Amino acid sequence: MQDKPGEMTTVTSVLETLRLKKQDNEFKFTDGGFSIGSGKIYTPEDLKIIKVYRFEGESDPSDMSVIYVIKANDGLVGYSMDAYGVYSDHEDATYDDFIRKIPTDNRDEKRS
């Protein structure tokens, strides 16, 4: 997704772009790894982060979130979304540890 100069990217616009590209599979964190609900579990070795979007709420710190666009070794593209900092959606560090183990593809990171 290319941002136009001065155009602010929102969580909604990123998710809509992924939906239009049919890349809106949500990777959900489970005890064994990431799953999209099909029963298949993906480990960090099966995945690559291809883009990262960070959203930093200027007026409301609870708006701080991140979307990881992820490609699996079977070609499936989807995303995982989390709040970060003290607002994280995950109670312990297991999600963060899991994400850190996934290799990144050229660290294409967007901030809004």
N, CA, C and O atoms as a Tinker XYZ file with bonds, in Angstrom:
   448  protein
     1  N      0.841000   -1.164000    0.000000    73     2
     2  CA     0.000000    0.000000    0.000000    64     1     3
     3  C      0.889000    1.230000    0.000000    63     2     4     5
     4  O      1.776000    1.350000    0.845000    81     3
     5  N      0.669000    2.134000   -0.921000    73     3     6
     6  CA     1.431000    3.373000   -0.984000    64     5     7
     7  C      0.608000    4.478000   -0.351000    63     6     8     9
     8  O     -0.558000    4.672000   -0.696000    81     7
     9  N      1.216000    5.196000    0.573000    73     7    10
    10  CA     0.558000    6.340000    1.177000    64     9    11
    11  C      0.879000    7.566000    0.351000    63    10    12    13
    12  O      2.020000    7.757000   -0.070000    81    11
    13  N     -0.119000    8.393000    0.119000    73    11    14
    14  CA     0.114000    9.659000   -0.558000    64    13    15
    15  C      0.686000   10.637000    0.452000    63    14    16    17
    16  O      0.358000   10.554000    1.636000    81    15
    17  N      1.534000   11.561000    0.016000    73    15    18
    18  CA     2.078000   12.542000    0.947000    64    17    19
    19  C      0.953000   13.247000    1.685000    63    18    20    21
    20  O     -0.009000   13.713000    1.075000    81    19
    21  N      1.082000   13.320000    2.996000    73    19    22
    22  CA     0.087000   13.995000    3.814000    64    21    23
    23  C     -1.111000   13.131000    4.161000    63    22    24    25
    24  O     -1.936000   13.531000    4.982000    81    23
    25  N     -1.229000   11.940000    3.550000    73    23    26
    26  CA    -2.356000   11.060000    3.831000    64    25    27
    27  C     -2.021000   10.164000    5.011000    63    26    28    29
    28  O     -0.974000    9.517000    5.029000    81    27
    29  N     -2.897000   10.128000    5.984000    73    27    30
    30  CA    -2.643000    9.331000    7.166000    64    29    31
    31  C     -3.253000    7.945000    6.986000    63    30    32    33
    32  O     -4.433000    7.829000    6.655000    81    31
    33  N     -2.480000    6.912000    7.196000    73    31    34
    34  CA    -2.967000    5.545000    7.107000    64    33    35
    35  C     -3.654000    5.192000    8.421000    63    34    36    37
    36  O     -3.153000    5.510000    9.500000    81    35
    37  N     -4.798000    4.537000    8.322000    73    35    38
    38  CA    -5.522000    4.111000    9.511000    64    37    39
    39  C     -5.569000    2.589000    9.549000    63    38    40    41
    40  O     -5.333000    1.924000    8.541000    81    39
    41  N     -5.873000    2.052000   10.713000    73    39    42
    42  CA    -6.038000    0.603000   10.855000    64    41    43
    43  C     -7.098000    0.128000    9.875000    63    42    44    45
    44  O     -6.910000   -0.878000    9.191000    81    43
    45  N     -8.204000    0.841000    9.807000    73    43    46
    46  CA    -9.302000    0.463000    8.921000    64    45    47
    47  C     -8.867000    0.437000    7.460000    63    46    48    49
    48  O     -9.229000   -0.480000    6.723000    81    47
    49  N     -8.091000    1.436000    7.034000    73    47    50
    50  CA    -7.675000    1.470000    5.621000    64    49    51
    51  C     -6.701000    0.337000    5.299000    63    50    52    53
    52  O     -6.750000   -0.227000    4.206000    81    51
    53  N     -5.823000    0.003000    6.236000    73    51    54
    54  CA    -4.899000   -1.113000    6.016000    64    53    55
    55  C     -5.680000   -2.425000    5.914000    63    54    56    57
    56  O     -5.439000   -3.221000    5.006000    81    55
    57  N     -6.612000   -2.650000    6.840000    73    55    58
    58  CA    -7.399000   -3.886000    6.814000    64    57    59
    59  C     -8.265000   -3.967000    5.557000    63    58    60    61
    60  O     -8.444000   -5.051000    5.002000    81    59
    61  N     -8.802000   -2.840000    5.107000    73    59    62
    62  CA    -9.607000   -2.834000    3.878000    64    61    63
    63  C     -8.744000   -3.151000    2.667000    63    62    64    65
    64  O     -9.172000   -3.900000    1.788000    81    63
    65  N     -7.550000   -2.603000    2.602000    73    63    66
    66  CA    -6.633000   -2.899000    1.495000    64    65    67
    67  C     -6.287000   -4.387000    1.478000    63    66    68    69
    68  O     -6.259000   -5.007000    0.415000    81    67
    69  N     -6.022000   -4.958000    2.653000    73    67    70
    70  CA    -5.734000   -6.393000    2.724000    64    69    71
    71  C     -6.941000   -7.208000    2.265000    63    70    72    73
    72  O     -6.786000   -8.211000    1.567000    81    71
    73  N     -8.145000   -6.778000    2.655000    73    71    74
    74  CA    -9.361000   -7.490000    2.246000    64    73    75
    75  C     -9.507000   -7.466000    0.729000    63    74    76    77
    76  O     -9.817000   -8.491000    0.121000    81    75
    77  N     -9.289000   -6.313000    0.116000    73    75    78
    78  CA    -9.421000   -6.193000   -1.338000    64    77    79
    79  C     -8.399000   -7.057000   -2.074000    63    78    80    81
    80  O     -8.667000   -7.537000   -3.175000    81    79
    81  N     -7.245000   -7.253000   -1.475000    73    79    82
    82  CA    -6.207000   -8.099000   -2.067000    64    81    83
    83  C     -6.393000   -9.574000   -1.698000    63    82    84    85
    84  O     -5.584000  -10.418000   -2.081000    81    83
    85  N     -7.459000   -9.880000   -0.954000    73    83    86
    86  CA    -7.727000  -11.234000   -0.450000    64    85    87
    87  C     -6.575000  -11.737000    0.421000    63    86    88    89
    88  O     -6.206000  -12.910000    0.381000    81    87
    89  N     -6.021000  -10.816000    1.208000    73    87    90
    90  CA    -4.934000  -11.125000    2.140000    64    89    91
    91  C     -5.371000  -10.821000    3.567000    63    90    92    93
    92  O     -4.550000  -10.470000    4.414000    81    91
    93  N     -6.671000  -10.960000    3.829000    73    91    94
    94  CA    -7.205000  -10.583000    5.127000    64    93    95
    95  C     -7.406000  -11.779000    6.066000    63    94    96    97
    96  O     -8.290000  -11.765000    6.923000    81    95
    97  N     -6.580000  -12.804000    5.892000    73    95    98
    98  CA    -6.598000  -13.940000    6.808000    64    97    99
    99  C     -5.965000  -13.495000    8.119000    63    98   100   101
   100  O     -4.823000  -13.035000    8.129000    81    99
   101  N     -6.691000  -13.624000    9.219000    73    99   102
   102  CA    -6.134000  -13.187000   10.497000    64   101   103
   103  C     -5.413000  -14.343000   11.176000    63   102   104   105
   104  O     -6.016000  -15.361000   11.515000    81   103
   105  N     -4.106000  -14.163000   11.366000    73   103   106
   106  CA    -3.324000  -15.136000   12.114000    64   105   107
   107  C     -3.596000  -14.910000   13.596000    63   106   108   109
   108  O     -3.283000  -13.850000   14.138000    81   107
   109  N     -4.176000  -15.905000   14.241000    73   107   110
   110  CA    -4.468000  -15.803000   15.675000    64   109   111
   111  C     -3.460000  -16.635000   16.445000    63   110   112   113
   112  O     -3.099000  -17.740000   16.040000    81   111
   113  N     -3.017000  -16.085000   17.555000    73   111   114
   114  CA    -1.998000  -16.746000   18.358000    64   113   115
   115  C     -2.627000  -17.828000   19.222000    63   114   116   117
   116  O     -3.599000  -17.581000   19.936000    81   115
   117  N     -2.054000  -19.044000   19.150000    73   115   118
   118  CA    -2.509000  -20.171000   19.966000    64   117   119
   119  C     -1.298000  -20.734000   20.707000    63   118   120   121
   120  O     -0.180000  -20.250000   20.533000    81   119
   121  N     -1.517000  -21.736000   21.518000    73   119   122
   122  CA    -0.410000  -22.358000   22.254000    64   121   123
   123  C      0.666000  -22.899000   21.319000    63   122   124   125
   124  O      1.850000  -22.846000   21.654000    81   123
   125  N      0.280000  -23.420000   20.150000    73   123   126
   126  CA     1.246000  -24.030000   19.247000    64   125   127
   127  C      1.854000  -23.084000   18.227000    63   126   128   129
   128  O      2.860000  -23.422000   17.604000    81   127
   129  N      1.270000  -21.906000   18.041000    73   127   130
   130  CA     1.756000  -20.960000   17.049000    64   129   131
   131  C      0.611000  -20.141000   16.494000    63   130   132   133
   132  O     -0.369000  -19.893000   17.197000    81   131
   133  N      0.716000  -19.715000   15.240000    73   131   134
   134  CA    -0.348000  -18.951000   14.588000    64   133   135
   135  C     -1.276000  -19.900000   13.844000    63   134   136   137
   136  O     -0.830000  -20.887000   13.260000    81   135
   137  N     -2.562000  -19.596000   13.869000    73   135   138
   138  CA    -3.558000  -20.367000   13.144000    64   137   139
   139  C     -4.533000  -19.393000   12.498000    63   138   140   141
   140  O     -4.779000  -18.312000   13.033000    81   139
   141  N     -5.085000  -19.770000   11.359000    73   139   142
   142  CA    -6.124000  -18.948000   10.734000    64   141   143
   143  C     -7.487000  -19.624000   10.869000    63   142   144   145
   144  O     -8.445000  -19.224000   10.206000    81   143
   145  N     -7.579000  -20.629000   11.709000    73   143   146
   146  CA    -8.846000  -21.301000   11.946000    64   145   147
   147  C     -9.058000  -22.542000   11.105000    63   146   148   149
   148  O    -10.086000  -23.206000   11.241000    81   147
   149  N     -8.115000  -22.872000   10.243000    73   147   150
   150  CA    -8.265000  -24.045000    9.375000    64   149   151
   151  C     -7.739000  -25.318000   10.030000    63   150   152   153
   152  O     -7.830000  -26.405000    9.461000    81   151
   153  N     -7.185000  -25.168000   11.238000    73   151   154
   154  CA    -6.597000  -26.317000   11.910000    64   153   155
   155  C     -5.093000  -26.388000   11.742000    63   154   156   157
   156  O     -4.408000  -27.013000   12.552000    81   155
   157  N     -4.570000  -25.758000   10.703000    73   155   158
   158  CA    -3.128000  -25.741000   10.482000    64   157   159
   159  C     -2.490000  -24.736000   11.434000    63   158   160   161
   160  O     -2.997000  -23.630000   11.625000    81   159
   161  N     -1.369000  -25.139000   12.026000    73   159   162
   162  CA    -0.615000  -24.273000   12.934000    64   161   163
   163  C      0.697000  -23.897000   12.249000    63   162   164   165
   164  O      1.413000  -24.757000   11.735000    81   163
   165  N      0.998000  -22.600000   12.250000    73   163   166
   166  CA     2.232000  -22.085000   11.657000    64   165   167
   167  C      3.213000  -21.725000   12.763000    63   166   168   169
   168  O      2.855000  -21.066000   13.739000    81   167
   169  N      4.455000  -22.167000   12.596000    73   167   170
   170  CA     5.529000  -21.812000   13.521000    64   169   171
   171  C      6.301000  -20.633000   12.923000    63   170   172   173
   172  O      6.108000  -20.321000   11.748000    81   171
   173  N      7.164000  -19.973000   13.689000    73   171   174
   174  CA     7.929000  -18.859000   13.124000    64   173   175
   175  C      8.727000  -19.244000   11.870000    63   174   176   177
   176  O      8.919000  -18.418000   10.977000    81   175
   177  N      9.191000  -20.499000   11.807000    73   175   178
   178  CA     9.959000  -20.964000   10.659000    64   177   179
   179  C      9.111000  -21.047000    9.390000    63   178   180   181
   180  O      9.648000  -21.049000    8.283000    81   179
   181  N      7.783000  -21.115000    9.551000    73   179   182
   182  CA     6.861000  -21.208000    8.417000    64   181   183
   183  C      6.467000  -19.839000    7.872000    63   182   184   185
   184  O      5.791000  -19.757000    6.846000    81   183
   185  N      6.880000  -18.763000    8.544000    73   183   186
   186  CA     6.352000  -17.431000    8.278000    64   185   187
   187  C      7.435000  -16.413000    7.972000    63   186   188   189
   188  O      8.607000  -16.610000    8.295000    81   187
   189  N      7.017000  -15.312000    7.337000    73   187   190
   190  CA     7.899000  -14.169000    7.119000    64   189   191
   191  C      7.046000  -12.903000    7.242000    63   190   192   193
   192  O      5.978000  -12.815000    6.636000    81   191
   193  N      7.507000  -11.933000    8.014000    73   191   194
   194  CA     6.816000  -10.646000    8.116000    64   193   195
   195  C      7.229000   -9.827000    6.894000    63   194   196   197
   196  O      8.413000   -9.565000    6.684000    81   195
   197  N      6.234000   -9.425000    6.087000    73   195   198
   198  CA     6.545000   -8.696000    4.866000    64   197   199
   199  C      6.264000   -7.196000    4.980000    63   198   200   201
   200  O      6.728000   -6.419000    4.146000    81   199
   201  N      5.518000   -6.788000    5.992000    73   199   202
   202  CA     5.267000   -5.361000    6.202000    64   201   203
   203  C      4.778000   -5.157000    7.630000    63   202   204   205
   204  O      4.100000   -6.016000    8.193000    81   203
   205  N      5.126000   -4.018000    8.208000    73   203   206
   206  CA     4.695000   -3.672000    9.557000    64   205   207
   207  C      4.094000   -2.278000    9.524000    63   206   208   209
   208  O      4.699000   -1.346000    8.993000    81   207
   209  N      2.896000   -2.135000   10.094000    73   207   210
   210  CA     2.264000   -0.827000   10.238000    64   209   211
   211  C      2.134000   -0.536000   11.727000    63   210   212   213
   212  O      1.569000   -1.338000   12.471000    81   211
   213  N      2.655000    0.606000   12.163000    73   211   214
   214  CA     2.524000    1.025000   13.559000    64   213   215
   215  C      1.626000    2.255000   13.604000    63   214   216   217
   216  O      1.773000    3.182000   12.808000    81   215
   217  N      0.708000    2.244000   14.539000    73   215   218
   218  CA    -0.221000    3.351000   14.718000    64   217   219
   219  C     -0.027000    3.901000   16.119000    63   218   220   221
   220  O     -0.202000    3.191000   17.109000    81   219
   221  N      0.338000    5.176000   16.188000    73   219   222
   222  CA     0.624000    5.808000   17.471000    64   221   223
   223  C     -0.407000    6.897000   17.706000    63   222   224   225
   224  O     -0.404000    7.933000   17.042000    81   223
   225  N     -1.302000    6.640000   18.677000    73   223   226
   226  CA    -2.360000    7.601000   18.974000    64   225   227
   227  C     -1.807000    8.855000   19.617000    63   226   228   229
   228  O     -1.235000    8.807000   20.706000    81   227
   229  N     -1.983000    9.984000   18.936000    73   227   230
   230  CA    -1.474000   11.243000   19.469000    64   229   231
   231  C     -2.299000   11.722000   20.649000    63   230   232   233
   232  O     -1.750000   12.242000   21.621000    81   231
   233  N     -3.615000   11.552000   20.576000    73   231   234
   234  CA    -4.457000   12.056000   21.650000    64   233   235
   235  C     -4.866000   10.968000   22.637000    63   234   236   237
   236  O     -5.266000   11.270000   23.762000    81   235
   237  N     -4.771000    9.706000   22.225000    73   235   238
   238  CA    -5.199000    8.608000   23.084000    64   237   239
   239  C     -4.178000    7.480000   23.010000    63   238   240   241
   240  O     -4.093000    6.791000   21.994000    81   239
   241  N     -3.402000    7.283000   24.075000    73   239   242
   242  CA    -2.374000    6.239000   24.050000    64   241   243
   243  C     -2.930000    4.838000   23.793000    63   242   244   245
   244  O     -2.185000    3.956000   23.364000    81   243
   245  N     -4.218000    4.615000   24.044000    73   243   246
   246  CA    -4.777000    3.284000   23.799000    64   245   247
   247  C     -4.912000    3.004000   22.307000    63   246   248   249
   248  O     -5.230000    1.879000   21.922000    81   247
   249  N     -4.674000    4.016000   21.450000    73   247   250
   250  CA    -4.699000    3.822000   20.001000    64   249   251
   251  C     -3.386000    3.259000   19.473000    63   250   252   253
   252  O     -3.231000    3.112000   18.260000    81   251
   253  N     -2.448000    2.944000   20.337000    73   251   254
   254  CA    -1.156000    2.428000   19.909000    64   253   255
   255  C     -1.317000    0.960000   19.528000    63   254   256   257
   256  O     -1.574000    0.107000   20.377000    81   255
   257  N     -1.159000    0.681000   18.226000    73   255   258
   258  CA    -1.299000   -0.695000   17.775000    64   257   259
   259  C     -0.346000   -0.960000   16.624000    63   258   260   261
   260  O      0.254000   -0.046000   16.058000    81   259
   261  N     -0.226000   -2.240000   16.298000    73   259   262
   262  CA     0.659000   -2.657000   15.213000    64   261   263
   263  C     -0.037000   -3.752000   14.409000    63   262   264   265
   264  O     -0.697000   -4.627000   14.968000    81   263
   265  N      0.124000   -3.686000   13.080000    73   263   266
   266  CA    -0.355000   -4.742000   12.189000    64   265   267
   267  C      0.868000   -5.323000   11.502000    63   266   268   269
   268  O      1.636000   -4.603000   10.863000    81   267
   269  N      1.042000   -6.628000   11.637000    73   267   270
   270  CA     2.101000   -7.347000   10.941000    64   269   271
   271  C      1.463000   -8.042000    9.747000    63   270   272   273
   272  O      0.553000   -8.852000    9.924000    81   271
   273  N      1.922000   -7.741000    8.532000    73   271   274
   274  CA     1.461000   -8.465000    7.342000    64   273   275
   275  C      2.440000   -9.623000    7.170000    63   274   276   277
   276  O      3.651000   -9.423000    7.085000    81   275
   277  N      1.893000  -10.832000    7.120000    73   275   278
   278  CA     2.697000  -12.047000    7.217000    64   277   279
   279  C      2.410000  -12.961000    6.027000    63   278   280   281
   280  O      1.264000  -13.126000    5.610000    81   279
   281  N      3.479000  -13.549000    5.494000    73   279   282
   282  CA     3.346000  -14.536000    4.419000    64   281   283
   283  C      3.835000  -15.881000    4.934000    63   282   284   285
   284  O      4.927000  -15.984000    5.493000    81   283
   285  N      3.015000  -16.914000    4.741000    73   283   286
   286  CA     3.376000  -18.272000    5.149000    64   285   287
   287  C      4.108000  -18.964000    4.007000    63   286   288   289
   288  O      4.004000  -18.561000    2.848000    81   287
   289  N      4.849000  -20.009000    4.352000    73   287   290
   290  CA     5.615000  -20.729000    3.335000    64   289   291
   291  C      4.728000  -21.472000    2.331000    63   290   292   293
   292  O      5.222000  -21.936000    1.303000    81   291
   293  N      3.433000  -21.589000    2.611000    73   291   294
   294  CA     2.510000  -22.197000    1.653000    64   293   295
   295  C      1.834000  -21.148000    0.761000    63   294   296   297
   296  O      0.927000  -21.478000   -0.002000    81   295
   297  N      2.280000  -19.867000    0.857000    73   295   298
   298  CA     1.767000  -18.803000    0.010000    64   297   299
   299  C      0.651000  -17.975000    0.622000    63   298   300   301
   300  O      0.310000  -16.919000    0.089000    81   299
   301  N      0.078000  -18.423000    1.717000    73   299   302
   302  CA    -0.996000  -17.696000    2.379000    64   301   303
   303  C     -0.465000  -16.373000    2.934000    63   302   304   305
   304  O      0.580000  -16.344000    3.584000    81   303
   305  N     -1.184000  -15.286000    2.679000    73   303   306
   306  CA    -0.824000  -13.978000    3.225000    64   305   307
   307  C     -1.951000  -13.517000    4.134000    63   306   308   309
   308  O     -3.128000  -13.621000    3.789000    81   307
   309  N     -1.582000  -13.013000    5.284000    73   307   310
   310  CA    -2.561000  -12.522000    6.235000    64   309   311
   311  C     -1.918000  -11.514000    7.162000    63   310   312   313
   312  O     -0.895000  -10.911000    6.837000    81   311
   313  N     -2.529000  -11.338000    8.319000    73   311   314
   314  CA    -2.025000  -10.340000    9.253000    64   313   315
   315  C     -2.234000  -10.786000   10.691000    63   314   316   317
   316  O     -3.051000  -11.657000   10.988000    81   315
   317  N     -1.476000  -10.166000   11.560000    73   315   318
   318  CA    -1.694000  -10.279000   12.995000    64   317   319
   319  C     -1.676000   -8.857000   13.534000    63   318   320   321
   320  O     -0.811000   -8.059000   13.175000    81   319
   321  N     -2.637000   -8.546000   14.399000    73   319   322
   322  CA    -2.740000   -7.199000   14.933000    64   321   323
   323  C     -2.669000   -7.259000   16.454000    63   322   324   325
   324  O     -3.225000   -8.157000   17.086000    81   323
   325  N     -1.973000   -6.282000   17.022000    73   323   326
   326  CA    -1.835000   -6.224000   18.470000    64   325   327
   327  C     -1.681000   -4.772000   18.890000    63   326   328   329
   328  O     -1.151000   -3.944000   18.149000    81   327
   329  N     -2.149000   -4.484000   20.077000    73   327   330
   330  CA    -1.806000   -3.206000   20.700000    64   329   331
   331  C     -0.397000   -3.389000   21.241000    63   330   332   333
   332  O      0.036000   -4.523000   21.444000    81   331
   333  N      0.323000   -2.311000   21.479000    73   331   334
   334  CA     1.656000   -2.497000   22.040000    64   333   335
   335  C      1.841000   -1.638000   23.269000    63   334   336   337
   336  O      1.047000   -0.747000   23.572000    81   335
   337  N      2.922000   -1.941000   23.963000    73   335   338
   338  CA     3.162000   -1.275000   25.242000    64   337   339
   339  C      2.242000   -1.860000   26.297000    63   338   340   341
   340  O      1.925000   -3.050000   26.262000    81   339
   341  N      1.815000   -1.032000   27.227000    73   339   342
   342  CA     0.975000   -1.510000   28.322000    64   341   343
   343  C     -0.421000   -1.911000   27.853000    63   342   344   345
   344  O     -1.178000   -2.510000   28.617000    81   343
   345  N     -0.772000   -1.587000   26.602000    73   343   346
   346  CA    -2.100000   -1.894000   26.076000    64   345   347
   347  C     -2.135000   -3.192000   25.279000    63   346   348   349
   348  O     -3.136000   -3.477000   24.620000    81   347
   349  N     -1.074000   -3.980000   25.323000    73   347   350
   350  CA    -1.001000   -5.218000   24.553000    64   349   351
   351  C     -2.203000   -6.114000   24.837000    63   350   352   353
   352  O     -2.701000   -6.181000   25.961000    81   351
   353  N     -2.652000   -6.797000   23.792000    73   351   354
   354  CA    -3.785000   -7.711000   23.919000    64   353   355
   355  C     -3.397000   -9.046000   24.546000    63   354   356   357
   356  O     -4.261000   -9.881000   24.816000    81   355
   357  N     -2.109000   -9.250000   24.777000    73   355   358
   358  CA    -1.632000  -10.536000   25.276000    64   357   359
   359  C     -1.066000  -10.366000   26.683000    63   358   360   361
   360  O     -0.297000   -9.445000   26.956000    81   359
   361  N     -1.468000  -11.284000   27.573000    73   359   362
   362  CA    -1.143000  -11.139000   28.989000    64   361   363
   363  C      0.318000  -11.394000   29.329000    63   362   364   365
   364  O      0.834000  -10.823000   30.290000    81   363
   365  N      0.985000  -12.231000   28.567000    73   363   366
   366  CA     2.393000  -12.500000   28.873000    64   365   367
   367  C      3.239000  -12.235000   27.625000    63   366   368   369
   368  O      2.731000  -11.758000   26.610000    81   367
   369  N      4.493000  -12.539000   27.709000    73   367   370
   370  CA     5.431000  -12.192000   26.633000    64   369   371
   371  C      5.488000  -13.239000   25.524000    63   370   372   373
   372  O      6.291000  -13.094000   24.603000    81   371
   373  N      4.668000  -14.287000   25.578000    73   371   374
   374  CA     4.775000  -15.356000   24.577000    64   373   375
   375  C      4.494000  -14.864000   23.162000    63   374   376   377
   376  O      5.194000  -15.254000   22.227000    81   375
   377  N      3.490000  -14.020000   22.990000    73   375   378
   378  CA     3.187000  -13.473000   21.658000    64   377   379
   379  C      4.375000  -12.666000   21.145000    63   378   380   381
   380  O      4.809000  -12.850000   20.008000    81   379
   381  N      4.897000  -11.776000   21.978000    73   379   382
   382  CA     6.039000  -10.952000   21.576000    64   381   383
   383  C      7.245000  -11.814000   21.223000    63   382   384   385
   384  O      7.934000  -11.544000   20.239000    81   383
   385  N      7.505000  -12.845000   22.014000    73   383   386
   386  CA     8.616000  -13.758000   21.725000    64   385   387
   387  C      8.403000  -14.455000   20.386000    63   386   388   389
   388  O      9.339000  -14.603000   19.601000    81   387
   389  N      7.155000  -14.886000   20.127000    73   387   390
   390  CA     6.823000  -15.568000   18.876000    64   389   391
   391  C      7.063000  -14.633000   17.686000    63   390   392   393
   392  O      7.710000  -15.023000   16.714000    81   391
   393  N      6.546000  -13.404000   17.758000    73   391   394
   394  CA     6.709000  -12.433000   16.669000    64   393   395
   395  C      8.185000  -12.152000   16.398000    63   394   396   397
   396  O      8.594000  -12.056000   15.241000    81   395
   397  N      8.983000  -12.020000   17.451000    73   395   398
   398  CA    10.419000  -11.734000   17.282000    64   397   399
   399  C     11.158000  -12.850000   16.551000    63   398   400   401
   400  O     12.192000  -12.605000   15.929000    81   399
   401  N     10.638000  -14.064000   16.621000    73   399   402
   402  CA    11.291000  -15.207000   15.958000    64   401   403
   403  C     10.971000  -15.285000   14.465000    63   402   404   405
   404  O     11.650000  -15.999000   13.726000    81   403
   405  N      9.946000  -14.560000   14.015000    73   403   406
   406  CA     9.570000  -14.590000   12.599000    64   405   407
   407  C     10.526000  -13.688000   11.826000    63   406   408   409
   408  O     10.667000  -12.511000   12.158000    81   407
   409  N     11.187000  -14.226000   10.795000    73   407   410
   410  CA    12.091000  -13.376000   10.003000    64   409   411
   411  C     11.312000  -12.259000    9.300000    63   410   412   413
   412  O     10.132000  -12.413000    8.986000    81   411
   413  N     11.971000  -11.168000    9.066000    73   411   414
   414  CA    11.337000  -10.051000    8.370000    64   413   415
   415  C     11.933000   -9.903000    6.986000    63   414   416   417
   416  O     13.113000  -10.166000    6.757000    81   415
   417  N     11.090000   -9.478000    6.083000    73   415   418
   418  CA    11.495000   -9.265000    4.699000    64   417   419
   419  C     11.718000   -7.781000    4.501000    63   418   420   421
   420  O     10.777000   -7.034000    4.237000    81   419
   421  N     12.964000   -7.354000    4.627000    73   419   422
   422  CA    13.339000   -5.992000    4.285000    64   421   423
   423  C     12.686000   -4.929000    5.160000    63   422   424   425
   424  O     12.671000   -3.760000    4.774000    81   423
   425  N     12.164000   -5.274000    6.284000    73   423   426
   426  CA    11.705000   -4.366000    7.345000    64   425   427
   427  C     10.949000   -3.147000    6.815000    63   426   428   429
   428  O     11.261000   -2.016000    7.187000    81   427
   429  N      9.961000   -3.369000    5.953000    73   427   430
   430  CA     9.166000   -2.272000    5.410000    64   429   431
   431  C      8.164000   -1.846000    6.470000    63   430   432   433
   432  O      7.142000   -2.502000    6.671000    81   431
   433  N      8.465000   -0.741000    7.148000    73   431   434
   434  CA     7.651000   -0.322000    8.270000    64   433   435
   435  C      7.038000    1.044000    8.002000    63   434   436   437
   436  O      7.713000    1.970000    7.550000    81   435
   437  N      5.743000    1.150000    8.290000    73   435   438
   438  CA     5.012000    2.401000    8.114000    64   437   439
   439  C      4.514000    2.862000    9.475000    63   438   440   441
   440  O      4.037000    2.055000   10.273000    81   439
   441  N      4.623000    4.141000    9.735000    73   439   442
   442  CA     4.114000    4.716000   10.985000    64   441   443
   443  C      3.050000    5.744000   10.655000    63   442   444   445
   444  O      3.172000    6.517000    9.705000    81   443
   445  N      2.002000    5.732000   11.469000    73   443   446
   446  CA     0.930000    6.726000   11.308000    64   445   447
   447  C      0.610000    7.352000   12.630000    63   446   448
   448  O     -0.265000    8.214000   12.710000    81   447
